[in-house]
Amino acid sequence: MAHIKSQKKRILTNAKAAERNKRVRAEVRTRVKTALADGDPSSDATRAAIARIDRAAAKGIMHKNTAARKKSRLMKQLQASDS
């Protein structure tokens, strides 16, 4: 356990941020699953999933290349199921 007051505070704020980040990543996974279940590349579910991935990348929760890879794989799966 930390002895320095500022480090104790950092532990608390890091825990809050980790919890927030976990919720965002869980929401991204849920939206991607919903989009895949819908199966339509131009549906609202797909747009919502991509928007959530972009927002997570913009806030630094997800690396921009990870976000790009997730969007690419999502669209690739949707295109394959569409045809």
C-alpha positions as a LaTeX table, in Angstrom:
\begin{tabular}{lrrr}
\hline
Residue & $x$ (\AA) & $y$ (\AA) & $z$ (\AA) \\
\hline
Met1 & 0.00 & 0.00 & 0.00 \\
Ala2 & 1.21 & 3.48 & $-0.84$ \\
His3 & 2.34 & 5.84 & 1.90 \\
Ile4 & 2.30 & 9.06 & $-0.11$ \\
Lys5 & $-0.99$ & 10.96 & $-0.08$ \\
Ser6 & $-0.93$ & 11.79 & $-3.81$ \\
Gln7 & $-0.25$ & 8.15 & $-4.67$ \\
Lys8 & $-3.22$ & 7.04 & $-2.56$ \\
Lys9 & $-5.37$ & 9.46 & $-4.54$ \\
Arg10 & $-3.95$ & 8.17 & $-7.86$ \\
Ile11 & $-4.87$ & 4.62 & $-6.85$ \\
Leu12 & $-8.47$ & 5.72 & $-6.31$ \\
Thr13 & $-8.71$ & 7.71 & $-9.55$ \\
Asn14 & $-7.08$ & 4.90 & $-11.54$ \\
Ala15 & $-9.63$ & 2.45 & $-10.15$ \\
Lys16 & $-12.48$ & 4.78 & $-11.19$ \\
Ala17 & $-11.03$ & 5.18 & $-14.68$ \\
Ala18 & $-10.52$ & 1.42 & $-15.03$ \\
Glu19 & $-14.14$ & 0.82 & $-14.06$ \\
Arg20 & $-15.34$ & 3.42 & $-16.57$ \\
Asn21 & $-13.13$ & 1.95 & $-19.30$ \\
Lys22 & $-14.42$ & $-1.56$ & $-18.55$ \\
Arg23 & $-18.02$ & $-0.36$ & $-19.00$ \\
Val24 & $-17.18$ & 1.28 & $-22.34$ \\
Arg25 & $-15.40$ & $-1.83$ & $-23.66$ \\
Ala26 & $-18.34$ & $-3.98$ & $-22.57$ \\
Glu27 & $-20.73$ & $-1.65$ & $-24.39$ \\
Val28 & $-18.60$ & $-1.86$ & $-27.55$ \\
Arg29 & $-18.75$ & $-5.67$ & $-27.41$ \\
Thr30 & $-22.52$ & $-5.57$ & $-26.91$ \\
Arg31 & $-23.06$ & $-3.18$ & $-29.82$ \\
Val32 & $-20.87$ & $-5.29$ & $-32.12$ \\
Lys33 & $-22.84$ & $-8.43$ & $-31.19$ \\
Thr34 & $-26.11$ & $-6.60$ & $-31.85$ \\
Ala35 & $-24.85$ & $-5.42$ & $-35.24$ \\
Leu36 & $-23.75$ & $-8.95$ & $-36.15$ \\
Ala37 & $-27.11$ & $-10.37$ & $-35.07$ \\
Asp38 & $-28.85$ & $-7.78$ & $-37.25$ \\
Gly39 & $-26.65$ & $-8.78$ & $-40.19$ \\
Asp40 & $-27.25$ & $-5.62$ & $-42.23$ \\
Pro41 & $-24.19$ & $-3.42$ & $-42.99$ \\
Ser42 & $-26.34$ & $-0.30$ & $-43.36$ \\
Ser43 & $-28.51$ & $-0.75$ & $-40.25$ \\
Asp44 & $-28.77$ & 1.54 & $-37.24$ \\
Ala45 & $-27.17$ & $-1.15$ & $-35.06$ \\
Thr46 & $-24.07$ & $-1.16$ & $-37.26$ \\
Arg47 & $-23.86$ & 2.63 & $-37.23$ \\
Ala48 & $-24.23$ & 2.65 & $-33.44$ \\
Ala49 & $-21.46$ & 0.06 & $-33.04$ \\
Ile50 & $-19.07$ & 2.00 & $-35.27$ \\
Ala51 & $-19.91$ & 5.27 & $-33.50$ \\
Arg52 & $-19.23$ & 3.69 & $-30.10$ \\
Ile53 & $-15.91$ & 2.25 & $-31.31$ \\
Asp54 & $-14.90$ & 5.68 & $-32.67$ \\
Arg55 & $-15.87$ & 7.39 & $-29.42$ \\
Ala56 & $-13.84$ & 4.89 & $-27.37$ \\
Ala57 & $-10.81$ & 5.52 & $-29.59$ \\
Ala58 & $-11.23$ & 9.29 & $-29.35$ \\
Lys59 & $-11.30$ & 9.13 & $-25.55$ \\
Gly60 & $-8.19$ & 6.94 & $-25.44$ \\
Ile61 & $-9.99$ & 3.90 & $-24.06$ \\
Met62 & $-9.05$ & 1.97 & $-27.17$ \\
His63 & $-6.05$ & 2.53 & $-29.45$ \\
Lys64 & $-6.94$ & 3.99 & $-32.84$ \\
Asn65 & $-5.52$ & 1.00 & $-34.69$ \\
Thr66 & $-7.52$ & $-1.37$ & $-32.48$ \\
Ala67 & $-10.65$ & 0.61 & $-33.28$ \\
Ala68 & $-9.88$ & 0.51 & $-37.00$ \\
Arg69 & $-9.30$ & $-3.25$ & $-36.82$ \\
Lys70 & $-12.58$ & $-3.84$ & $-34.96$ \\
Lys71 & $-14.54$ & $-1.75$ & $-37.49$ \\
Ser72 & $-12.86$ & $-3.50$ & $-40.40$ \\
Arg73 & $-13.58$ & $-6.96$ & $-39.03$ \\
Leu74 & $-17.17$ & $-6.02$ & $-38.23$ \\
Met75 & $-17.80$ & $-4.76$ & $-41.76$ \\
Lys76 & $-16.03$ & $-7.77$ & $-43.27$ \\
Gln77 & $-18.27$ & $-10.16$ & $-41.30$ \\
Leu78 & $-21.40$ & $-8.20$ & $-42.20$ \\
Gln79 & $-20.49$ & $-8.14$ & $-45.90$ \\
Ala80 & $-19.85$ & $-11.90$ & $-45.84$ \\
Ser81 & $-23.22$ & $-12.61$ & $-44.20$ \\
Asp82 & $-24.98$ & $-10.20$ & $-46.58$ \\
Ser83 & $-23.90$ & $-11.98$ & $-49.75$ \\
\hline
\end{tabular}
